[in-house]
Amino acid sequence: MNNILLPFPDSVAMANSLSQETGISLGALCWRRFPDGESLITVDEGVQGKDVALLSSLRDPDVQALALRFTAATARELGARSVGLIAPYLAYMRQDRRFHPGEAVSAPLFARFLQESFDWLLTVDPHLHRNPSLDVLFDIPAVNVPAAPAIAEWLSRECPDALLIGPDSESAQWVAEIAERAGVPHQVLNKQRLGDREVHISLPDPSGAAGRRPVIVDDIAASGETLAEAIRQLAAQGLTAPTVIVIHAVFAGDALQRIERAGAERVLSCDTIPHPSNAIALAPWLAPALRDLLVGQHASTDHRGTRKTALGSQP
């Protein structure tokens, strides 16, 4: 296949793994930022006639947004047949309604922003709430690759005696899936609000933790407070220090230190966002979906032509 993978600078490690998994060649992408904050993008001229996959974790979407658009447009100007985006962490998905008057509903707005530049999207476990799937937000092919199989494989190999714990009711469905795949029991913490500032979190069956290592799994660690409170409550119920696994290691500010101070034995993450805590690689699970999306670009010249026309390029 006539494909090329262009990684943003912080995604080179995952790009190398994806290249090994798929056989797709790596190209060069340079993102230089001037002292005034403006970006200069330089794209490998080898993109001519190729289907391009751009790889960028959207940990800092406001910083990366224009760079993404500049890269996609430049690749097309240099003759790329199509341009898709691999965004292992997809930002702006939580704000899917207007919670207060005048607020922007950013999930559909950001989706439209991305699909103006890209022919397809590949991501991992976006933080969707009221939107049931990416298809509701995107008109381009948008594929979600769940991290559950990768986490379950890690648990089976490294922690077969785990008790998997979900921090809240929202985590129940996918924590159950990971537990079933790994062949370990699971529980979801009960949360009881006692007042405006007092919340009690408890394990439904503390006796079920006997002889097992507690492992808390969450999709995103941003402020870290939910995980820190869960760790403190588990300690109060006599459980040993838990391992914490997060899919998206956002870790804003001192979030990681807050989780560690609360008593986590260790904190691990998937590599959707480059971070020292990365321990679970997702390239083997992303690779099949990436191959399918690129094959689809070869089979759909009409779609590519429409997208290029919409962007103002020549079909």
C-alpha positions in Angstrom: 0.0 0.0 0.0 1.1 3.5 -0.8 0.9 4.9 2.8 3.0 7.1 5.0 2.8 7.8 8.8 3.7 11.3 10.0 4.0 11.6 13.8 4.0 14.9 15.7 7.2 15.1 17.8 5.7 13.8 21.1 4.2 10.8 19.3 7.4 9.3 17.7 7.6 6.3 20.1 4.0 5.2 19.2 4.7 5.9 15.5 7.7 3.6 15.6 5.6 0.8 17.1 2.8 1.3 14.6 5.2 1.3 11.7 6.6 -2.1 13.0 3.1 -3.5 13.4 1.8 -2.4 10.0 4.8 -2.0 7.8 3.8 1.6 7.0 6.8 3.8 6.4 7.5 6.8 8.6 7.9 10.3 7.2 9.3 13.4 8.7 7.2 16.1 10.2 8.8 19.1 11.9 6.8 21.5 14.1 8.7 24.6 15.1 7.3 27.2 17.4 8.6 30.7 17.2 9.2 32.9 20.4 5.8 34.6 19.7 4.0 31.3 19.8 3.3 31.0 16.1 3.9 27.6 14.4 5.9 26.6 11.4 5.1 23.2 10.0 7.4 21.3 7.6 6.0 18.2 6.0 8.0 15.4 4.3 7.7 16.0 0.5 7.5 12.2 0.1 3.7 12.4 0.7 2.9 13.0 -3.0 0.5 10.4 -4.2 0.2 8.7 -0.8 -2.4 8.2 1.8 -1.2 10.0 4.9 -1.8 9.1 8.5 -1.0 11.9 10.9 -0.4 10.8 14.5 -0.9 13.3 17.3 -2.1 12.9 20.9 -4.4 15.8 21.7 -3.2 16.3 25.2 -3.0 20.1 24.5 -5.6 20.6 21.8 -5.6 24.4 22.0 -1.9 24.4 21.3 -2.1 21.8 18.6 -5.2 22.8 16.7 -3.7 25.1 14.2 -0.7 22.9 13.7 -3.0 20.0 12.9 -4.8 22.1 10.3 -1.6 23.4 8.8 -0.2 19.9 8.5 -3.2 18.4 6.8 -3.5 21.3 4.4 0.2 21.3 3.6 0.2 17.5 3.0 -2.6 18.0 0.5 -0.8 20.9 -1.3 2.2 18.5 -1.6 0.0 16.0 -3.4 -1.2 13.6 -0.7 -4.2 11.5 -1.9 -5.8 11.6 1.6 -5.0 12.6 5.1 -6.3 10.9 8.2 -5.8 11.6 11.9 -4.7 9.1 14.6 -5.6 10.9 17.9 -5.2 8.2 20.7 -6.5 10.8 23.1 -9.4 12.8 21.6 -10.0 16.1 23.5 -13.2 18.1 24.0 -15.6 15.2 24.0 -17.0 15.8 27.6 -18.8 19.1 26.9 -21.6 17.6 24.9 -24.4 19.8 26.2 -25.0 23.4 27.4 -24.8 23.1 31.2 -25.0 26.8 31.8 -26.5 29.6 29.6 -24.1 30.8 26.8 -21.7 27.9 27.1 -20.2 26.4 23.9 -21.1 22.8 23.2 -17.6 21.9 22.3 -17.9 18.2 21.4 -19.7 18.7 18.1 -17.8 22.0 17.4 -14.4 20.2 17.7 -15.6 17.3 15.7 -16.5 19.6 12.8 -13.2 21.4 13.2 -11.3 18.1 12.7 -13.4 16.7 9.9 -12.8 19.9 7.9 -9.2 18.8 7.6 -9.2 15.0 7.8 -10.7 12.1 5.8 -10.9 9.8 8.8 -10.2 9.6 12.5 -8.8 6.8 14.7 -9.0 7.2 18.5 -9.0 5.3 21.8 -11.9 5.3 24.3 -13.1 8.9 23.9 -14.8 10.4 26.9 -18.4 10.2 25.6 -21.3 10.8 27.9 -24.6 11.5 26.2 -23.3 10.8 22.7 -23.6 7.1 22.2 -20.9 6.8 19.6 -18.5 8.9 17.4 -20.9 8.5 14.5 -23.2 11.0 16.1 -20.4 13.6 16.0 -18.5 12.8 12.8 -19.5 12.5 9.2 -16.1 11.1 8.2 -15.2 7.5 9.2 -14.4 7.7 12.9 -13.2 4.5 14.7 -12.9 3.9 18.4 -10.4 1.2 19.5 -11.1 0.2 23.1 -8.2 -0.2 25.5 -10.0 -3.0 27.4 -8.2 -5.9 25.6 -4.8 -4.3 26.2 -5.4 -3.6 29.9 -6.9 -7.1 30.4 -3.8 -8.7 28.8 -1.6 -6.7 31.1 -3.6 -7.8 34.2 -3.5 -11.4 33.1 0.3 -11.3 32.8 1.3 -9.0 35.6 -1.5 -9.1 38.2 -3.7 -12.3 37.8 -4.8 -12.0 41.5 -6.4 -8.6 41.0 -9.7 -7.3 42.2 -10.6 -4.7 39.6 -12.3 -1.6 41.1 -14.3 1.0 39.2 -14.2 4.4 40.8 -17.8 5.3 40.0 -21.0 4.1 38.3 -19.9 5.5 34.9 -17.0 3.0 34.9 -19.2 0.0 35.6 -19.7 -1.3 32.0 -16.2 -1.1 30.8 -14.6 -2.2 34.1 -16.8 -5.3 33.9 -15.5 -5.9 30.3 -11.9 -5.7 31.4 -12.5 -8.0 34.4 -14.3 -10.6 32.2 -11.4 -10.6 29.7 -8.8 -10.9 32.4 -10.7 -13.5 34.4 -10.7 -11.5 37.6 -13.5 -10.3 39.9 -14.6 -6.6 39.9 -16.5 -4.2 42.0 -17.7 -0.6 41.5 -17.4 1.9 44.4 -20.6 3.2 45.9 -20.8 7.0 46.2 -23.1 8.6 48.8 -23.3 12.3 49.0 -23.8 13.4 52.7 -23.6 17.1 52.1 -22.4 19.8 49.8 -18.8 19.0 50.5 -18.9 15.5 52.0 -18.9 12.4 49.9 -18.6 8.8 51.3 -17.2 6.2 48.9 -17.3 2.5 49.8 -16.6 -0.9 48.4 -19.9 -2.9 48.1 -18.3 -6.1 49.4 -15.0 -5.5 51.3 -14.7 -9.2 52.0 -14.4 -9.9 48.3 -11.0 -8.2 48.4 -9.5 -10.9 50.7 -6.4 -12.4 49.1 -6.6 -10.1 46.1 -4.6 -7.1 45.0 -6.9 -4.0 44.5 -6.5 -2.4 41.0 -8.4 0.8 40.3 -9.0 1.5 36.6 -10.3 4.8 35.3 -10.4 6.2 31.8 -9.0 9.7 32.5 -6.9 11.1 35.3 -7.1 14.9 35.0 -7.2 16.5 38.5 -6.6 13.1 40.2 -9.0 14.0 43.0 -11.5 11.2 42.2 -8.8 8.6 42.2 -7.1 10.0 45.3 -10.4 10.0 47.3 -11.1 6.4 46.2 -7.7 5.3 47.4 -8.2 7.0 50.8 -11.6 5.3 51.2 -10.2 1.9 50.3 -7.5 2.3 52.9 -10.1 3.2 55.5 -11.8 -0.1 54.8 -8.5 -2.0 55.4 -7.5 -2.7 51.8 -3.9 -2.8 50.8 -2.4 0.0 48.7 -3.9 -0.3 45.2 -2.4 -0.2 41.7 -4.0 2.5 39.6 -4.4 2.1 35.8 -5.6 5.0 33.7 -6.2 5.0 29.9 -5.5 8.7 29.3 -2.7 10.1 31.5 -3.8 13.8 31.3 -2.4 14.5 34.9 -3.0 18.2 35.0 -0.8 20.1 37.5 0.2 17.9 40.5 -2.5 15.2 39.8 0.0 12.3 39.7 1.6 13.4 42.9 -1.8 13.8 44.5 -2.7 10.2 43.6 0.6 8.9 44.9 0.3 10.8 48.1 -3.1 9.3 48.7 -1.4 5.9 48.9 -1.3 4.3 45.4 1.3 1.6 45.3 2.0 2.5 41.6 0.3 4.4 38.8 0.3 3.0 35.3 -1.2 4.3 32.0 -1.8 3.3 28.5 0.3 5.2 26.0 -2.4 7.4 24.4 -0.6 10.4 25.9 3.2 10.2 26.2 4.0 10.1 29.9 6.6 8.4 32.2 3.7 6.3 33.6 3.1 4.6 30.2 3.2 0.8 30.7 0.5 -0.5 28.4 1.2 -0.1 24.6 -1.8 0.1 22.3 -0.1 0.0 18.9 -0.9 -3.8 18.4 -4.6 -2.9 18.8 -4.5 0.3 16.8 -2.7 -1.4 13.9 -5.6 -3.5 12.4 -8.0 -0.5 12.5 -5.4 1.7 10.9 -4.8 -0.8 8.0 -8.6 -1.0 7.5 -9.0 2.8 7.3 -6.1 3.2 4.8 -7.6 0.4 2.7 -10.8 2.3 2.7 -9.1 5.4 1.3 -7.9 3.3 -1.7 -11.4 2.1 -2.3 -13.1 5.5 -2.1 -11.8 8.0 -4.5 -15.1 9.9 -4.5 -14.8 10.5 -0.8 -11.2 11.8 -1.2 -12.3 14.1 -4.0 -15.2 15.5 -2.0 -13.0 16.1 1.0 -10.3 17.9 -1.1 -12.9 20.1 -2.8 -14.4 21.0 0.6 -11.0 22.1 1.8 -10.4 24.2 -1.2 -7.9 22.0 -2.9 -8.1 20.5 -6.4 -9.9 17.1 -6.6 
